[in-house]
């Protein structure tokens, strides 16, 4: 029986369907690729444990370095978890045996009648009802005595003007430690920039906090000279007093934050002291902080 050539064979529906299936593009998914790779790896894997160990050992130096790096990273991660756990009390340190004292909660002291246990604290200070730390009683404003005006400062002399300027500066330090600026205001004229700046700063501080241990001592007299009326804005009967001081800012509180500045620094103050109505009045002032 002779088989006719393919070109002369009739094309059936089965032949056409088979041709269509074979001519369609094959879909090769990532999962199929991974399956083929795993099958090839299993086929090429050495047989027996000894052969596998030899194959694992015979690699290039680069891969040995990579393996060593992985081991170091894993050991470091385990050690970090161990140290963190010991620090946070998740487990005990290696070789440490917990004692009864370590596991038994410490007994609380009995509350005293003079100090309520529910008082809010911050940094060792009690928080007041206004949200500001309570000023220590041993440094209360009442512990600071208002300076007294020397008798000689009541005289219309250059020495009197010098002592009046030093007294005014002592009132400034008193105001920083107590919040009381009234004596400072009574001895000076409104409108002086330095005077108004200090009064405003002290009020702002005591609206939200307090200060103590502020010091400022006159260490040297630079000059005491009469100033002609009109010169540099001076009024009649004015003496310019310039002296150096050594100061420290002490302890200050604003809200619930405190700061301690015990380091001393030097400054130069200049005051215009004017004789008015039988007394000395500070009519102008300036300050320069020295390096």
ABEGO torsion letter per residue (X at the ends): XBBBBAAABBBBAAAAAAAAAAABBBBBBAAAAAAAAAAAAAAABBBEAAAAAAAAABBBAAAAAAAAAAAAAAAAAAAAAAAAAAAAGABBBBGBBBBAAAABBBBBBBBBAABBAABBBBGGBBBBAAGBBBBBAAABAAABBBBBBBAAAABBBAAAAAAAAAAAAAAAAAAAAAGBAAAAAAABBBGBAAAAAAAAAAAAAAAABBBBGBBBBBABBABBBBBBBGBGGBBBGBBBBBBBBBBBAEBBBBEABBBBBABBBBBBBBBBBBBBGGBBBBABBBBBBBX
